[in-house]
Amino acid sequence: MAPMPLKQLTTLCSSKPSPVTTLLFFIIICVLGFYTFHSSSSSSFFATSSLRNSVRYRQFLLSSASNYTVASYLRSLTLHPHLAGTEPSSETVRYVESHFRDLGFETHSIRYDALLSYPKYASLTARLPNGSVVQIPLSENVEGVVNPYHAYSPSGTAYGVAVFVNYGRDEDYRTLAAMGVTVAGCIAVARKGEFPRSVVVAKAEANGVKGVLLYTDSDGYRQGFERGTVMRGIGDPLSPGWAAIDGAERLNLNDSEVLRKFPKIPSMPLSAEAAEIILSSLDTASVPPEWRDTTVKLGTAAVGPGGPTYLNFTYQAEKKIATIHNVLAVIKGLEEPDRFVIMGNHRDAWSFGAVDPNSGTAALLDIARRFSLLRKLGWSPRRTLLLCSWDAEEFGMIGSTEWVEQNIVNLGTKAVAYLNVDCAVQGPGFFSGATPQLDDLLHEVTAQVEDPDVKGATVYDTWTATNGIGNIERLGALNSDFAAFVQHAGVPSIDVYYGRDFPVYHTAFDTYDWMASYGDPLFHRHAAVGSIWGLLALRLADDLILPFSYVSYANQLQAYRDILNDILDGSVSLQSLSTSIHEFKSAAEEIEKEAKRLREQETFTAVALFQTRALNDRLMLAERGFLDVDGLRGHTWFKHLVYGPSSDYESALAYFPGIADAISESMKMNQSEGQGVIQHEIWRVVRAITRAAAALKGELS
């Protein structure tokens, strides 16, 4: 029966009622009363039943962990090397896709045509001070594995004197200059540090270096060549800001926006053994003491030039449009199908990829198996869950970035959170990163999962005992697939993993055998990561009120403000920043009180459910407030003003990237101009925090 128009109902109420009218009105009141009572009762029953079932489902998810199953998935994924854009990579697409389909999930593959980079030829010879010429080995000689290279390095030939530049930082070049060493026209030998490869090459280029050879220190176990990308930025270089779907616009390779993403000098990785052949031959002025902690054997005083050792370096590359595939499994939400909780891991690897990334892929497949079992028990998530297998992450988070760009509007209005796992297991010790409103959830979930290495303890127990409670990293780096979600789309995100800095990183020796022998012989850490990842997803998909705490975010912003104040030492006013953070914290405290009141309700009427939905939208959308439509100066694709990549990788400020860049730029200006640049960036952050506070309040000014 359709509802009676308001005008007609008013007429009935205001005119003198006839017996028929009175009877009709009485029936309407009874129907409305019954509907309200029934709605209230059923909503109350549903809320209580849902909570009871949620606890049962979480317990079942934990009990259904299987280290044997996840090990079998990993073995299947790592039978062959599977570099993005190659046929073996297509085999892993089919494997993941069939796994999701066999479990009964709605599954589809999304194709993109992106610019990737592959090696064609490389050679390196050294003419040592004694006159001998040595051919430097440039491969591990493992069948099927791509030869070591830096993706997007240009082709070229470089001939010059070898010079050891330590980590290749600005301070290292200043040290060399103070020692009277000229690096212009030389070939730099650098060791891998905290900087991305692209930054090391860019700084060498800025100092007039003709080519870069980058090695990783050996720790007694490390071997091989560490492959990687040297592209600046993320996503397909030819479609910046839009998805590289079939028929899409593509920029020309010679377009200035494309060219600025690529270095102008060639580079490639070296093994520690290959680097030692060069560095042990150098003999010049004393090496700074702080440079001597490299594990590679240095010469009598290895800096160079002065030996000299001459290097002849040739590299030929091929850039081409290659097809990549993301694979998505969808578990539709029962009550809120238009709200999305996204779980993601990349699938492509430089070689076999047992650690990076297929330990995470195996965990994702096992989570899919566990979710399938839950569905057989009657579980359907409240909100929609997406299980995503990304492609071409190693080239610069291309698969995930293209998908975010393709879905940016829907993500902006409907994405609850993104949960990322890259290398699920690299070794012992739990680590995590998150946007701060998810800190409390991480602590709660890890307290429910048994530690795989310490009997009788939870992951939370050992994690916090080792690092303390303030141990969650932030997501401003460009080192995994969370980057586009946080820094471009403003989606609350989490990243979890076990261990770090494993010795076969990006080499031909990242194999199943290495994992089974060293990384996680019993595969218990894999099972633990899967349990944490799965529980996070269940909480975010099923909790009636989203488990976000913006008070944690406010406290983090206040800590950032205090550190910024120490750096600026009163030279620029931070009053407006303090005021905006105070406003944000007040809004955060108020919404937590509101959430607490709703959680404590004994009955959930239709009105209460509507209020909960509105509250959740405010919690979900507040992170978007930190985005700025103009983005960061010089790299406008990055919109987040709290977490994102600073151009100054040596900045003491690891957040507020626009402010960090302004501080760096101000060093080249007079005092007044410099302070003005910094103050402008502070005002941009102030406006962003104020926007986020307004989103939490949910009211118009």
Helices and strands as residue ranges (DSSP letters): H 6-14, H 19-63, H 67-77, H 87-102, E 106-127, E 133-135, E 150-151, E 156-164, H 170-178, E 187-191, H 197-206, E 211-215, E 228-229, H 256-259, E 267-270, H 272-279, G 289-291, E 310-331, E 336-346, H 358-376, E 383-390, H 398-406, H 408-414, E 415-420, E 430-434, G 436-438, H 439-446, H 459-467, H 482-487, E 493-498, H 512-514, I 515-519, H 524-542, H 550-568, H 575-599, H 606-621, G 622-626, H 657-666, H 671-697
